[in-house]
Amino acid sequence: MGKLFCAPWERYVWKCLLFVVVLKCTTGVTHYSIPEEMEEGSAVANLAADLGLDVKTLVERKMRLELIANRKYLDVNRETGELYVVERIDRESLCLAKTSCFLKMEAIIENPKRIFYIELEITDINDNAPHFRRDTVDLDISEATQPGERFSVSNAVDPDVGSNSVKTYHLSESDFFTIEIQTGRDGSKFADLILKKGLNREEQASHHLILTAVDGGLPSRSGTASIIVHVLDTNDNAPVFEKESYQVSILENSPIGSLVIHLNATDLDEGSNADVVYSYSLYTSE
């Protein structure tokens, strides 16, 4: 019986071809993309068809799915070859503070053993509303502050990304304040509160505003925060008497210490600015 011999260059070619086949089977990545929060049992794709596998052999070849992560969000149906959702996926929990979110998986079959690499992109949906870190923002502003002065307020945050993140702000109607929207280097949006009219503490000691953050989702979601402006006093009012002048009649034999007149001056300012000290002029007659 004759033996089959291969020349050295033929064995080299066969080794190269085998290496290429193995490399193609093990390094190719099948990519899928699904939105977060899909219901359990939802089909993602027919994995067997995409990998070119015979559905009839999946049970016999013990096809299984392994996630390169701590939890198994998906599985494969050996009867149909479909890749389906086992557990709802929350993109914000899975990929906190990341603009892109991927799950890496391995589909494994036996006899012979083959490994297929799968990459599942989890896309964002607008399932979160913007919210402020503080529900109430307190600002102290002097009544001497000039119009045009701006004040920083807490910006809103939104776990969603892209168009579903914070896009703009609205301020409740006010004669004294407006807002100007700024964009940070990372694309985040925040609002500066701007004084557009001079304040007068004696007329209005505080201003209550509502700041609303709105995202760009469809439909959009929003969150609010209360801004309470406390107007700080300046010494812009002088003490005043009830009258500019008083005429008093007194008997010449009135005893020393008798009450001549009761005077009272008031000051619209507050605190130390409202303290009144009474004194006579140096030119008061004896």
Secondary structure as UniProt FT lines:
FT   HELIX           8..27
FT   STRAND          29..35
FT   TURN            36..37
FT   TURN            40..41
FT   STRAND          43..46
FT   HELIX           47..51
FT   HELIX           55..57
FT   TURN            58..62
FT   STRAND          64..67
FT   STRAND          74..76
FT   TURN            78..80
FT   STRAND          82..85
FT   HELIX           91..94
FT   TURN            96..97
FT   STRAND          102..109
FT   TURN            110..113
FT   STRAND          114..123
FT   STRAND          131..132
FT   STRAND          136..142
FT   TURN            143..144
FT   TURN            147..148
FT   STRAND          150..152
FT   STRAND          156..157
FT   HELIX           162..164
FT   STRAND          166..171
FT   STRAND          177..183
FT   TURN            185..186
FT   STRAND          189..195
FT   TURN            201..203
FT   STRAND          206..215
FT   STRAND          222..232
FT   STRAND          240..241
FT   TURN            252..253
FT   TURN            256..257
FT   STRAND          265..266
FT   HELIX           271..274
FT   TURN            282..283
//
